[in-house]
């Protein structure tokens, strides 16, 4: 039983250090993607969302009865 755990942990560690699954690569990409971490103050004036603009309407969904 312990051998299986050790083999799985070692295989996971080796897999995490490959180029595709590298934790360092993932951490570096977090700052480049932007998305939800982008502050509006960091954007150019032309790219900022208009504060007076309305959000799109919420689509109507039928209620599910039991």
KOLZA-156001 format. One line per 5 residues: their letters; for each residue y negated, z negated, x of N, C-alpha, C. Coordinates in nm, 4 decimals. Example, Ala and Ser with C-alpha at 12.3 -4.5 7.8 and 13.67 -1.06 7.14 Angstrom:
as> 0.5690,-0.7800,1.3190,0.4500,-0.7800,1.2300,0.3300,-0.7800,1.3200  0.2250,-0.7080,1.2850,0.1060,-0.7140,1.3670,-0.0030,-0.7870,1.2900
This chain:
xxxxx> 0.1196,0.0000,0.0823,0.0000,0.0000,0.0000,-0.1262,0.0000,0.0868  -0.1287,-0.0833,0.1888,-0.2456,-0.0891,0.2753,-0.2656,0.0416,0.3510  -0.1561,0.1081,0.3830,-0.1645,0.2348,0.4557,-0.2358,0.3398,0.3717  -0.2069,0.3428,0.2435,-0.2704,0.4389,0.1538,-0.4209,0.4131,0.1471  -0.4602,0.2877,0.1368,-0.6022,0.2529,0.1296,-0.6730,0.2948,0.2580
xxxxx> -0.6110,0.2674,0.3713,-0.6715,0.3023,0.5002,-0.6840,0.4533,0.5146  -0.5825,0.5278,0.4743,-0.5868,0.6738,0.4840,-0.6958,0.7309,0.3925  -0.7078,0.6776,0.2726,-0.8097,0.7269,0.1784,-0.9500,0.6954,0.2305  -0.9703,0.5770,0.2866,-1.1021,0.5401,0.3391,-1.1378,0.6280,0.4589  -1.0441,0.6495,0.5493,-1.0710,0.7341,0.6656,-1.0981,0.8776,0.6229
xxxxx> -1.0217,0.9287,0.5282,-1.0444,1.0654,0.4797,-1.1821,1.0771,0.4138  -1.2222,0.9752,0.3392,-1.3546,0.9763,0.2766,-1.4661,0.9728,0.3790  -1.4492,0.8929,0.4827,-1.5499,0.8881,0.5886,-1.5604,1.0218,0.6618  -1.4470,1.0819,0.6919,-1.4502,1.2118,0.7592,-1.5140,1.3175,0.6710  -1.4849,1.3135,0.5417,-1.5431,1.4107,0.4493,-1.6944,1.3912,0.4371
xxxxx> -1.7401,1.2662,0.4438,-1.8836,1.2415,0.4283,-1.9645,1.2892,0.5490  -1.9002,1.3081,0.6625,-1.9723,1.3542,0.7806,-1.9650,1.5046,0.8009  -1.9066,1.5777,0.7058,-1.9106,1.7230,0.7151,-2.0498,1.7693,0.6755  -2.0842,1.8912,0.7031,-2.2208,1.9400,0.6778,-2.2558,1.9399,0.5298  -2.1611,1.9755,0.4453,-2.1919,1.9878,0.3039,-2.2110,1.8519,0.2372
xxxxx> -2.1376,1.7501,0.2796,-2.1435,1.6202,0.2143,-2.2152,1.5158,0.2985  -2.2948,1.5580,0.3921,-2.3612,1.4647,0.4822,-2.4628,1.3782,0.4077  -2.4548,1.2450,0.4187,-2.5539,1.1595,0.3534,-2.6947,1.1797,0.4096  -2.7041,1.2134,0.5376,-2.8350,1.2375,0.5976,-2.8990,1.3620,0.5369  -2.8210,1.4661,0.5164,-2.8724,1.5898,0.4562,-2.9195,1.5631,0.3136
xxxxx> -2.8433,1.4845,0.2399,-2.8824,1.4524,0.1027,-3.0125,1.3720,0.1009  -3.0277,1.2800,0.1938,-3.1499,1.1998,0.1996,-3.2703,1.2856,0.2375  -3.2508,1.3836,0.3248,-3.3610,1.4709,0.3633,-3.4031,1.5609,0.2481  -3.3093,1.6031,0.1661,-3.3407,1.6928,0.0553,-3.4119,1.6211,-0.0583  -3.3974,1.4896,-0.0685,-3.4617,1.4169,-0.1773,-3.6133,1.4340,-0.1744
xxxxx> -3.6719,1.4337,-0.0563,-3.8162,1.4481,-0.0466,-3.8639,1.5905,-0.0651  -3.7765,1.6885,-0.0482,-3.8172,1.8287,-0.0578,-3.8081,1.8838,-0.1986  -3.7235,1.8268,-0.2798,-3.6994,1.8811,-0.4128,-3.8183,1.8588,-0.5047  -3.8783,1.7426,-0.4959,-3.9913,1.7121,-0.5834,-3.9389,1.6604,-0.7154  -3.9613,1.7350,-0.8210,-3.9086,1.6973,-0.9516,-3.9715,1.5705,-1.0029
xxxxx> -3.8898,1.4733,-1.0378,-3.9393,1.3513,-1.0997,-4.0139,1.2623,-1.0018  -4.0036,1.2895,-0.8730,-4.0736,1.2059,-0.7747,-4.2108,1.2622,-0.7382  -4.2480,1.3742,-0.7919,-4.3761,1.4361,-0.7613,-4.4879,1.3646,-0.8379  -4.5905,1.3241,-0.7670,-4.7049,1.2616,-0.8305,-4.8063,1.3693,-0.8668  -4.8701,1.3518,-0.9790,-4.9659,1.4516,-1.0253,-5.0841,1.4644,-0.9294
xxxxx> -5.1177,1.3575,-0.8601,-5.2297,1.3623,-0.7656,-5.1993,1.4505,-0.6458  -5.0712,1.4726,-0.6175,-5.0327,1.5557,-0.5037,-5.0392,1.7051,-0.5338  -5.0503,1.7418,-0.6600,-5.0525,1.8828,-0.6993,-5.1948,1.9375,-0.6932  -5.2040,2.0682,-0.6768,-5.3344,2.1346,-0.6822,-5.3886,2.1262,-0.8251  -5.5183,2.1392,-0.8409,-5.5783,2.1296,-0.9747,-5.5223,2.2338,-1.0700
xxxxx> -5.4973,2.3552,-1.0207,-5.4449,2.4612,-1.1065,-5.3012,2.4335,-1.1507  -5.2268,2.3553,-1.0738,-5.0870,2.3277,-1.1054,-5.0690,2.2035,-1.1925  -5.1727,2.1241,-1.2069,-5.1613,2.0011,-1.2849,-5.1498,2.0324,-1.4332  -5.0795,1.9455,-1.5032,-5.0627,1.9599,-1.6476,-5.1909,1.9139,-1.7158  -5.2318,1.9872,-1.8166,-5.3521,1.9521,-1.8909,-5.3248,1.8255,-1.9717
xxxxx> -5.4093,1.7254,-1.9561,-5.3890,1.5986,-2.0256,-5.4062,1.6127,-2.1762  -5.4806,1.7129,-2.2208,-5.5042,1.7327,-2.3632,-5.3995,1.8237,-2.4284  -5.3110,1.8779,-2.3482,-5.2089,1.9680,-2.4017,-5.1033,1.8871,-2.4771  -5.0654,1.9363,-2.5945,-4.9638,1.8679,-2.6735,-4.8245,1.8998,-2.6200  -4.7359,1.8051,-2.6367,-4.5967,1.8291,-2.6009,-4.5334,1.9208,-2.7050
xxxxx> -4.4302,1.9945,-2.6669,-4.3640,2.0791,-2.7661,-4.3004,1.9918,-2.8743  -4.2889,2.0436,-2.9953,-4.2328,1.9615,-3.1036,-4.0860,1.9276,-3.0773  -4.0473,1.8137,-3.1266,-3.9081,1.7711,-3.1128,-3.8250,1.8510,-3.2136  -3.7166,1.9145,-3.1691,-3.6371,1.9942,-3.2629,-3.5720,1.9055,-3.3688  -3.5674,1.9572,-3.4898,-3.5094,1.8840,-3.6017,-3.3575,1.8910,-3.5939
xxxxx> -3.2955,1.7738,-3.6034,-3.1492,1.7690,-3.6040,-3.1034,1.6978,-3.7302  -3.0011,1.7515,-3.7906,-2.9474,1.6879,-3.9108,-2.8797,1.5572,-3.8753  -2.8943,1.4597,-3.9621,-2.8280,1.3330,-3.9406,-2.6801,1.3469,-3.9734  -2.5988,1.2800,-3.8958,-2.4555,1.2845,-3.9212,-2.4158,1.1666,-4.0086  -2.3531,1.1975,-4.1198,-2.3065,1.0904,-4.2084,-2.1638,1.0509,-4.1748
x> -2.1301,0.9337,-4.2145,-1.9919,0.8881,-4.1897,-1.9064,0.9114,-4.3093
